[in-house]
Amino acid sequence: MKYERSICWLRRDLRLKDHVALSEAIRLSQEVILAFVFDTTILSKLKDKRDRRITFIHQSLQELDQKLRKKGSALVVLHGDPIKEIPEFAGRIKAQAVFTNRDYEPVARKRDKTVQTACRSRGIDFQDFKDQVLFEGDELSTKSGTPFKVFTPYKKTWLEALSPAHYHNHSPKLNRLMPENQLMEYRQDWSLKTLGFEPANLWLVAGETGAQKRLRKFLPHLTNYDKARDYPSLPNGTSGLSVHLRFGTLSIRSLVRLALDTPGSGAQTWLSELIWRDFYQMILDRFPHVAQGCFKKQYDQIQWPGSNTLFKTWCVGQTGFPLIDAAMRLFEQTGWMHNRLRMIVASFLTKDLLVDWRKGERWFADKLLDFDLAANNGGWQWCASTGCDAQPYFRIFNPVTQSKRFDPEGRFIREQLPELANFSNKHIHWPHNTTLEEQKKAHCILGKDYPKPVVVHSKQRIEALRLFKDIRFPT
């Protein structure tokens, strides 16, 4: 053994199976302690004391702790700034090494570099590993040696470079864990109340158990994924695993193995979505300026004219566009949104309401249960046409056309906007063309029971095109 005692520092990998850092820690150490830090530099910025993400993390950690106790060990949960907590805990417990999986967000990279320096100043090794993606950094590059900026050639290279070693199952034997009785003096009270939060209602089960439960529910629908994924009223049209990937309650490798082992176009399309995830992590890693501004820097010059009043109507689902409002109201209730709806509401905010995409990105960052900086930023910039491989600025979603296409019978709208439930399939996508008599028959008077549209799509489309043309083709 290289180390007598090591710490496995958990972050966005809240599981015991298929875990690279944990597997390596156990392979190289006589004794391993699993630790997690509730980061006060993050928690202090959360205004909602019922933040769903904290509840999800907390429940996932509780399950991990229970599993470790069955193995005769326990989870150590700390509360503070990890820059201080990890090196100090490693010193107190006389660990010789800290093992962890890499995080590619700019703030996380800076944090880890500081922790590494602090550990090594104490004579403690710091070892980090690739775990949340299959390819990282410059492992995939263009023929000229530069990072990819377009998804299709990236995907082609990703598939060509893929080998079984990339999706190997790193499931450790949990046979070298520090006994629970030796950990008692290091365990703190980590109840939600102590952390300054209250439990939130979740629409899904947290932890590894929840991830496997959700995966089993989706599996029978995988072969139809390519046909069903765009329809928000279909309960299993998408996997619903994004939050589990975000917090690592299951590994990306396990999903890639599953996609590769499943024949058909459904699994191929699903694999493509997993590759998009790698792509956006690479973009954030190689082009960190996207965290603050446009990938295409010339678009930082755009003066978005959309008002804060329009932004607020979008946030609360009061725009008068049924599919937009249905999506935003469900989002407020659950912290989750179907991927097709994410694209439509983002396009509407930027191209119809002409509001800066960064406002929408921040709103999603505050509310998304599955918030991931790389994916959220990449998705918003794609829709706003400011990012790499973005939706061309001249292709602007018509929210009513999108509604008719992807919610043809208005099922999703009726579920979320009961005030519109009595309109016909023809009118539910745009009830504003109905007569007063038709509105009375539907028990919904427009402007009273449901808002009138805040903008005219055709006019806003022209304005959106002008915004981009003024930057692309200045006079």
C-alpha positions in Angstrom: 0.0 0.0 0.0 1.2 3.5 -0.8 -0.8 5.2 2.0 -1.7 4.1 5.4 -4.8 6.4 5.6 -6.5 8.5 2.9 -9.6 10.7 2.5 -12.0 10.4 -0.4 -13.5 13.9 -0.8 -17.0 13.6 -2.3 -18.4 16.6 -4.3 -20.6 15.9 -7.3 -20.2 12.1 -7.0 -22.5 11.1 -4.2 -22.4 7.3 -4.7 -20.3 4.3 -3.8 -20.5 2.4 -7.1 -18.5 3.1 -10.2 -16.5 5.9 -8.5 -13.0 6.5 -9.8 -11.5 8.4 -6.8 -13.0 6.1 -4.2 -11.8 3.1 -6.2 -8.3 4.5 -6.4 -8.3 5.5 -2.7 -9.2 2.0 -1.6 -6.7 0.4 -4.0 -3.8 2.6 -2.8 -4.6 3.0 0.9 -4.8 0.8 4.0 -7.7 2.8 5.4 -10.1 5.3 3.7 -12.5 7.9 5.2 -15.3 9.3 3.0 -15.9 13.0 3.6 -18.2 15.7 2.3 -18.2 19.5 2.9 -21.3 21.6 2.9 -19.6 24.6 1.4 -20.6 27.8 3.2 -19.3 29.9 0.4 -22.1 28.4 -1.7 -24.8 28.0 1.0 -24.5 31.6 2.1 -25.6 32.8 -1.3 -28.7 30.7 -1.4 -31.7 32.9 -0.6 -34.3 30.1 -0.5 -34.0 28.2 2.7 -36.0 25.4 1.1 -33.6 25.1 -1.8 -34.4 21.7 -3.4 -30.8 21.0 -4.2 -29.8 21.1 -0.5 -32.5 18.7 0.3 -31.5 16.4 -2.5 -27.8 16.5 -1.4 -28.8 16.0 2.2 -31.0 12.9 1.5 -28.3 11.5 -0.8 -25.7 11.8 1.9 -28.0 10.2 4.5 -28.3 7.2 2.2 -24.6 7.1 1.8 -24.1 7.2 5.5 -26.5 4.4 6.1 -24.7 2.2 3.5 -21.3 3.0 5.1 -22.7 2.1 8.6 -23.7 -1.3 7.3 -20.1 -1.7 6.3 -19.0 -0.7 9.8 -17.9 2.8 8.8 -19.6 6.2 8.5 -19.6 9.4 6.4 -17.9 12.5 7.8 -19.8 15.6 6.9 -18.2 19.0 7.5 -19.6 22.5 7.3 -17.5 25.4 6.2 -15.1 26.5 3.5 -13.5 23.4 2.0 -10.3 25.4 1.4 -9.9 25.3 5.1 -11.9 22.2 6.1 -10.3 19.6 3.9 -6.6 20.3 4.7 -7.4 20.7 8.4 -9.5 17.5 8.6 -6.7 15.6 6.7 -4.2 16.9 9.3 -6.4 16.0 12.3 -7.1 12.5 11.1 -3.4 12.0 10.0 -4.3 11.3 6.4 -1.5 11.0 4.0 -3.5 11.7 0.9 -6.8 13.2 -0.4 -8.5 11.6 -3.3 -11.2 13.4 -5.3 -12.8 13.6 -8.7 -12.2 16.6 -10.9 -14.7 19.5 -11.3 -14.3 21.7 -14.4 -16.1 24.9 -13.2 -13.8 27.9 -12.9 -14.5 28.5 -9.2 -14.1 24.8 -8.5 -10.8 24.6 -10.3 -9.5 27.5 -8.3 -10.7 26.0 -5.0 -9.1 22.6 -5.8 -5.8 24.3 -6.6 -5.8 26.1 -3.3 -6.7 22.9 -1.4 -4.0 21.0 -3.2 -1.4 23.6 -2.2 -2.6 23.6 1.4 -2.5 19.8 1.6 1.0 19.5 0.1 2.3 22.2 2.5 1.3 19.7 5.2 3.0 16.8 3.4 -0.4 15.4 2.3 -0.7 14.2 -1.3 -3.7 15.5 -3.4 -4.8 13.2 -6.2 -7.7 14.0 -8.5 -9.3 11.9 -11.3 -11.5 12.1 -14.3 -14.9 10.8 -13.3 -17.8 12.9 -14.4 -17.0 12.9 -18.1 -15.5 10.4 -20.5 -13.2 12.8 -22.2 -11.7 15.9 -20.7 -9.3 18.8 -21.4 -7.4 18.3 -24.6 -8.0 14.6 -24.9 -10.1 15.4 -28.0 -8.9 18.1 -30.3 -9.3 19.2 -33.9 -6.7 18.2 -36.5 -5.0 21.6 -35.9 -4.8 20.8 -32.2 -7.4 23.3 -31.0 -10.5 22.7 -28.9 -13.7 21.8 -30.8 -16.3 24.6 -31.2 -18.9 22.6 -33.1 -20.7 19.6 -31.8 -20.9 17.3 -34.8 -17.2 16.9 -35.5 -16.7 16.7 -31.7 -19.2 13.8 -31.5 -17.5 12.1 -34.5 -14.1 12.3 -32.8 -15.6 11.3 -29.4 -17.1 8.1 -30.9 -13.9 7.2 -32.8 -11.8 7.7 -29.7 -14.1 5.7 -27.4 -12.7 2.5 -26.0 -13.9 0.1 -23.2 -11.3 1.8 -20.9 -13.3 5.0 -21.1 -16.4 3.4 -19.7 -14.8 0.8 -17.4 -16.8 0.1 -14.2 -14.7 1.5 -11.3 -16.7 -0.1 -8.5 -14.5 -0.6 -5.4 -14.6 -3.3 -2.8 -15.5 -1.4 0.4 -13.2 -3.4 2.6 -10.7 -0.8 3.8 -12.9 1.8 5.4 -12.1 3.5 8.7 -14.2 1.9 11.5 -17.2 4.0 12.7 -16.0 4.1 16.4 -12.8 5.8 15.3 -14.7 8.5 13.4 -17.1 9.6 16.2 -14.9 12.5 17.4 -14.9 13.9 13.8 -18.6 13.7 13.1 -20.6 16.9 13.4 -24.3 17.7 13.5 -25.3 18.1 9.8 -29.0 18.3 10.1 -30.7 20.7 7.6 -31.6 22.9 10.6 -28.0 23.2 11.6 -27.0 24.0 8.1 -29.6 26.8 8.1 -32.1 25.2 5.7 -35.5 23.5 5.8 -36.6 20.4 4.0 -38.1 20.9 0.5 -40.6 18.6 -1.3 -38.9 16.8 -4.2 -40.6 15.2 -7.2 -38.1 12.4 -7.3 -36.2 10.1 -4.9 -32.7 11.2 -4.1 -29.5 9.1 -3.7 -28.2 6.0 -5.5 -31.4 4.2 -4.8 -33.4 6.9 -6.4 -31.1 7.0 -9.4 -31.5 3.3 -10.0 -35.2 3.4 -9.5 -35.6 6.2 -12.1 -33.3 4.4 -14.5 -35.3 1.2 -14.3 -38.5 3.2 -15.0 -37.0 4.7 -18.1 -35.3 1.6 -19.5 -38.5 0.2 -21.2 -38.8 3.5 -23.1 -35.2 3.8 -24.2 -35.7 2.3 -27.6 -38.4 4.9 -28.3 -36.4 7.9 -27.0 -35.7 9.4 -30.3 -39.4 9.7 -31.1 -40.8 10.5 -27.6 -38.2 12.9 -26.2 -39.7 16.1 -27.6 -43.2 15.7 -26.1 -43.5 17.0 -22.6 -46.8 15.3 -21.8 -45.2 11.8 -22.2 -44.1 10.8 -18.6 -41.1 8.7 -19.7 -40.2 10.4 -22.9 -36.9 11.5 -21.3 -34.8 9.7 -18.7 -35.3 12.3 -15.9 -31.8 11.4 -14.8 -30.2 14.9 -15.2 -30.2 15.6 -11.4 -28.7 12.3 -10.7 -25.9 13.0 -13.2 -25.5 16.4 -11.8 -24.9 15.2 -8.2 -23.3 11.9 -9.3 -25.7 9.5 -7.7 -25.0 7.4 -10.7 -22.0 7.5 -13.1 -21.9 8.8 -16.6 -20.0 5.6 -17.6 -22.9 3.4 -16.5 -25.2 5.2 -18.8 -22.8 5.1 -21.7 -22.4 1.3 -21.2 -26.2 1.0 -21.2 -26.6 3.1 -24.4 -23.9 1.1 -26.2 -25.5 -2.2 -25.2 -28.9 -1.2 -26.4 -29.7 -1.6 -30.1 -31.7 0.9 -32.1 -32.0 4.6 -32.9 -33.5 5.5 -29.5 -30.3 4.5 -27.6 -28.1 6.2 -30.3 -30.0 9.4 -29.8 -29.7 9.1 -26.0 -26.0 8.5 -26.3 -25.7 11.7 -28.4 -27.3 13.6 -25.6 -24.7 12.2 -23.2 -22.0 13.4 -25.6 -23.6 16.9 -25.6 -23.0 16.8 -21.8 -19.3 16.1 -22.3 -19.1 18.8 -25.0 -20.5 21.5 -22.8 -18.1 20.5 -19.9 -15.2 20.8 -22.4 -16.4 24.2 -23.6 -16.6 25.5 -20.0 -13.1 24.0 -19.3 -11.4 25.3 -22.4 -13.3 28.6 -22.8 -14.0 29.7 -19.2 -15.0 33.2 -20.3 -18.4 31.7 -21.2 -19.3 31.7 -17.5 -19.5 35.5 -17.6 -20.2 36.4 -21.2 -21.0 35.3 -24.7 -18.8 32.5 -26.3 -18.9 34.7 -29.4 -17.5 37.8 -27.8 -18.9 40.2 -30.4 -22.4 39.5 -29.1 -21.5 41.0 -25.7 -22.1 44.3 -27.6 -25.8 43.6 -27.9 -28.0 46.0 -26.0 -31.0 43.8 -25.0 -34.0 46.1 -24.9 -36.3 43.8 -23.0 -37.7 45.3 -19.8 -37.5 43.9 -16.3 -41.3 43.9 -16.3 -41.3 41.5 -19.3 -38.7 39.3 -17.6 -40.9 39.0 -14.4 -43.9 38.0 -16.5 -41.8 35.2 -18.0 -40.6 34.1 -14.6 -44.1 33.7 -13.1 -45.7 32.3 -16.3 -47.9 35.2 -17.1 -46.9 36.0 -20.7 -50.2 35.0 -22.4 -48.4 32.3 -24.4 -49.8 29.0 -23.1 -46.9 26.7 -23.6 -44.4 29.2 -22.2 -46.6 29.8 -19.1 -47.3 26.1 -18.5 -43.6 25.4 -18.6 -42.6 28.2 -16.3 -45.3 27.4 -13.7 -44.3 23.8 -13.5 -40.7 24.9 -13.2 -41.6 27.1 -10.2 -43.3 24.1 -8.6 -40.7 21.5 -9.2 -37.3 23.0 -10.2 -37.3 20.8 -13.3 -38.1 21.4 -16.9 -38.4 19.1 -20.0 -35.5 19.7 -22.4 -37.7 20.8 -25.3 -39.4 23.3 -23.1 -36.1 24.7 -21.9 -35.2 25.5 -25.5 -38.6 27.1 -26.2 -38.8 29.3 -23.1 -35.2 30.4 -23.5 -35.8 31.3 -27.1 -38.9 33.2 -26.1 -37.1 35.2 -23.4 -34.3 36.2 -25.7 -36.0 36.4 -29.2 -39.5 37.5 -28.2 -39.1 39.4 -25.0 -35.6 40.6 -26.1 -34.2 40.0 -22.6 -30.5 39.4 -22.0 -29.9 35.6 -21.9 -27.8 36.0 -18.8 -31.0 37.0 -16.8 -32.6 33.7 -17.8 -29.5 31.7 -17.2 -29.3 33.2 -13.6 -33.0 32.5 -13.0 -32.5 28.8 -14.0 -29.3 28.7 -11.9 -31.3 29.7 -8.9 -34.2 27.4 -9.5 -33.0 24.3 -11.3 -32.8 21.1 -9.2 -30.3 19.7 -11.8 -28.4 23.0 -12.2 -25.1 22.4 -13.9 -23.1 25.5 -15.0 -21.7 23.9 -18.2 -25.1 22.5 -19.4 -27.1 25.5 -18.3 -24.7 28.0 -19.8 -24.3 26.0 -23.0 -28.1 25.6 -23.4 -28.9 29.2 -22.9 -26.2 30.4 -25.3 -27.3 27.9 -27.9 -30.9 29.3 -27.7 -29.7 32.9 -27.6 -27.4 32.3 -30.6 -24.4 33.7 -28.7 -22.7 30.4 -28.0 -20.5 27.9 -29.9 -22.4 25.8 -32.4 -25.5 27.9 -31.5 -29.0 28.0 -33.0 -28.5 30.4 -36.0 -29.7 33.8 -35.0 -32.2 33.9 -37.9 -34.0 30.7 -36.8 -36.4 31.8 -34.1 -38.9 29.5 -32.5 -42.5 30.4 -32.9 -43.9 29.5 -29.5 -47.4 28.7 -30.9 -46.1 26.5 -33.7 -43.9 24.7 -31.2 -46.9 24.2 -28.9 -49.0 22.7 -31.8 -46.2 20.5 -32.8 -45.0 19.1 -29.4 -48.2 19.3 -27.4 -50.8 18.7 -30.2 -53.7 17.8 -27.9 -52.8 20.4 -25.3 -52.3 17.8 -22.6 -49.4 19.5 -21.0 -51.0 22.9 -21.2 -54.2 21.6 -19.6 -52.2 20.0 -16.7 -50.4 23.2 -15.8 -53.0 25.8 -16.8 -56.4 24.5 -15.7 -58.0 27.9 -16.6 -57.5 27.0 -20.2 -58.6 23.4 -19.9 -62.0 23.9 -21.6 -60.7 25.3 -24.8 -60.6 23.0 -27.8 -57.5 21.4 -29.1 -57.5 23.9 -31.9 -57.7 27.0 -29.6 -55.8 25.9 -26.5 -52.4 26.8 -28.1 -53.6 30.4 -28.9 -57.0 31.1 -27.2 -56.6 34.8 -28.1 -58.3 34.2 -31.4 -61.5 33.1 -29.8 -64.7 35.2 -29.5 -66.1 36.4 -26.2 -68.8 33.8 -26.5 -66.3 31.0 -26.9 -64.4 32.3 -23.9 -67.5 32.3 -21.8 -68.2 28.7 -22.9 -64.7 27.7 -21.8 -65.1 29.6 -18.5 -62.0 31.7 -19.2 -62.2 35.4 -20.1 -58.9 36.5 -21.6 -57.4 39.5 -19.8 -59.2 38.4 -16.7 -58.8 34.7 -16.1 -55.7 34.3 -18.3 -53.4 37.2 -19.4 -53.4 38.6 -22.9 -50.1 38.2 -24.8 -47.4 40.6 -23.6 -45.8 40.9 -27.1 -46.6 40.2 -30.7 -44.3 37.4 -31.9 -44.1 38.6 -35.6 -43.0 42.1 -34.5 -40.5 40.8 -31.9 -39.0 38.4 -34.4 -38.1 41.4 -36.7 -36.5 43.2 -33.7 -34.5 40.2 -32.7 -33.1 39.8 -36.2 -32.2 43.5 -36.2 -30.3 43.2 -32.9 -28.0 40.5 -34.4 -27.7 42.1 -37.8 -26.5 45.3 -36.2 -23.6 43.4 -34.6 -22.9 41.1 -37.5 -23.2 43.6 -40.2 -22.5 47.1 -38.7 -23.2 50.1 -41.0 
